[in-house]
Amino acid sequence: PALDTEDAWLSVEGPVSIVELALEQKRIHYPLVEHQFVLCTVLYAVMRLSLKGVKPLSLFDSKGKNAFFKDLTSIQLLPSGDMDPNVLSVRQQVGRSFVLKVL
């Protein structure tokens, strides 16, 4: 976006404005942010409800776990709906257990 500035402000010296800093930032990969939000929601439920013995990362497959440790501006392969039936079965069991503890 074009930022128009009045002539009087052109000679002002000081730190860079927050708008200019924001425009210089890389764009984030929004699905990766949503993936992080899911983890935050699970962790909040575990903390808020004082659930013991819950392993939040067990709710995610290997692609999902690896995505948590990547830069938010990088394009990552996130888990898709196609999975190995064994992984899906384990995830459903762990997920059911977690949801029952939350309820």
C-alpha atoms as one frame of an Amber mdcrd trajectory, in Angstrom:
protein
   0.000   0.000   0.000   1.078   3.541  -0.700   1.542   5.709   2.370   1.091
   9.395   1.666   2.934  11.705   4.032   2.582  15.433   4.443   5.657  17.501
   3.563   6.012  18.697   7.159   6.666  15.121   8.334   9.406  14.390   5.788
  12.070  16.249   7.762  11.210  14.624  11.114  13.935  12.426  12.549  13.460
   9.560  14.961  12.751   5.856  15.085  10.997   4.112  12.223   7.213   4.215
  12.511   5.325   1.094  13.467   3.475   1.187  10.142   6.725   1.029   8.186
   7.986  -1.804  10.383   4.753  -3.735   9.843   4.964  -3.327   6.074   8.506
  -4.722   6.054   7.460  -7.966   7.783   7.152 -11.195   5.809   3.673 -12.554
   5.228   2.645 -15.409   7.502   1.283 -18.765   6.360  -2.212 -18.552   7.848
  -2.963 -22.331   7.957   0.164 -22.733  10.088  -1.156 -20.093  12.505  -4.487
 -21.956  12.678  -2.567 -25.170  13.423  -0.751 -23.413  16.285  -4.103 -22.125
  17.549  -5.439 -25.694  17.811  -2.452 -26.629  19.974  -2.955 -23.526  22.138
  -6.609 -24.438  22.638  -5.700 -27.966  23.706  -2.977 -26.705  26.054  -5.365
 -24.160  27.561  -7.950 -26.882  28.242  -5.282 -29.079  29.870  -4.085 -26.200
  32.030  -7.484 -24.752  32.915  -9.006 -28.110  33.836  -5.844 -29.397  35.567
  -5.808 -32.558  33.469  -3.015 -34.917  34.381  -1.548 -37.577  32.131  -2.601
 -35.832  28.910   0.010 -35.725  26.168  -1.191 -32.974  23.802   1.304 -33.770
  21.052  -0.096 -37.301  20.815  -3.169 -35.747  19.185  -1.048 -34.771  16.157
   0.752 -36.870  13.539   4.427 -36.425  12.613   3.747 -33.688  10.019   1.661
 -31.806  12.539   4.300 -32.094  15.250   7.063 -30.885  12.923   4.973 -27.894
  11.845   4.925 -26.555  15.414   8.653 -25.855  15.323   8.781 -23.998  11.998
   8.784 -20.295  11.288   5.249 -18.944  10.761   6.339 -17.370   7.465   7.416
 -20.711   5.986   5.094 -22.803   3.873   4.711 -26.140   5.640   2.963 -29.316
   4.700   0.209 -29.713   7.232  -1.666 -32.901   7.994  -4.230 -33.837   5.387
  -7.351 -35.933   5.743  -5.649 -38.982   4.175  -3.965 -41.057   6.876  -2.828
 -44.492   7.723  -5.777 -46.318   9.371  -3.577 -47.342  12.336  -2.605 -43.728
  13.046  -6.228 -42.683  12.662  -7.370 -45.369  15.123  -4.808 -44.331  17.753
  -5.685 -40.672  17.266  -9.391 -41.379  17.726  -8.729 -43.301  20.951  -6.490
 -40.562  22.348  -8.900 -37.886  21.163 -11.892 -39.591  22.777  -9.987 -39.960
  26.017  -9.012 -36.276  25.940 -12.533 -35.078  25.157 -13.980 -37.239  27.932
 -11.501 -35.754  30.418 -12.387 -32.244  29.261 -16.106 -32.929  29.626
